[in-house]
Amino acid sequence: MFLKKFFTVVQLFFFIAGCFFLCLIMDYFVWIIKPLDTSKNISYEFIVKSGDNTRNIVTSIKDSGLDISENKFICVSYICRLDKNFKAGIYKITNIDSPISLMKKLVNGDCIQNANSKVIFIEGWKFNQFREELRNNPNLKQTIIGISDDDLMKMIGSDILYPEGLFYPDTYYITPGLSDLDILKTSYKKNQTIITNLWENRQKDLPINTPYEALILASIIEKETGIAEERSLISGVFINRLKLGMRLQSDPTVIYGMGAMFDGKLRHIDLKKDTPWNTYTRFGLPLTPISSINISSIMAALHPEKHNYIYFVSKGDGTTDFSEDLSSHNTKVYNFIIKRGLHFVR
């Protein structure tokens, strides 16, 4: 009789516990999918810092003015294994967001993007322009102001201490707590990955011996044309000149070597002023890259188009014309530039 009553009590206990557990699951399910209790007139924005745990995130959400269940948020994110995948950023909660959609935002990194939430490095920029872009962004921790380029490259871990051409031009998004040095490290690493991978698959028998030399050539190509289709042609001209032992005679290298002395107009006398970058006075490649470099220019340097051209001239409309001999080149210079009264230094 006692055992019968005992089993009845046990069955009743598990029945009640099961009902309670089922109700708890239903309560959590409804909470997950139900839109958060927001006001249409209030913008709820919160910050997730790098290293924040789920409790920190819930506190940040509450600080934005939104009342949300801390225990439920932590429990659901833990059970669904989302808590370890939340990304840092500035997030906005809308009146259609539910707890689960908010968690998805955190996992996907769907944070607010505005003019100051990203850094844009442009191909063809010099490194001092990269530093200026970083310095002008109020959302970045400023840690490299006053640090020399040499010391900065040591901090990044580069064996080459001259920074030009070693950072990849791209858009880099800012998360709270990110520093200017963090952005540069990411840009440097991306550039290293690209040149390393492309170097392994380069065209054979090129007169360039290292990935760094490839970056130097690519930077000249980058500055010579903005038309992607012409880059491999121009690369072919420079490769032909290197093989023939001719000077590259690239105006952008002269301009780079002039630095602040360049006033926007290149003159004959400038071509004769020797610098480590003047390819009119020196044979071979210049000392370093002369700008940041897009991947298409790197590919052009490593896969030049095979042809017999050794000269090229701008047509004046943004495109370029190529020649195999000096006589033909001089004729095109006259027709495209001198005849039209345009400035030409060669």
Secondary structure, 3 states (H helix, E strand, C coil): CHHHHHHHHHHHHHHHHHHHHHHHHHHHHHHHHCCCCCCCCCCEEEEECCCCCHHHHHHHHHHCCCCCCHHHHHHHHHHCCCHHHCCCEEEEECCCCCHHHHHHHHHHCCCCCCCCCEEECCCCCCHHHHHHHHHCCCCCECCCCCCCHHHHHHHHCCCCCCCCCCCCCCEEECCCCCEHHHHHHHHHHHHHHHHHHHHHCCCCCCCCCCHHHHHHHHHHHHHHCCCHHHHHHHHHHHHHHHHHCCCCCCHHHHHHHHHHHCCCCCCHHHHCCCCCCCCCCCCCCCCCCCCCCCHHHHHHHHCCCCCCCCEEEECCCCCEEEECCHHHHHHHHHHHHHCCCCCCCC
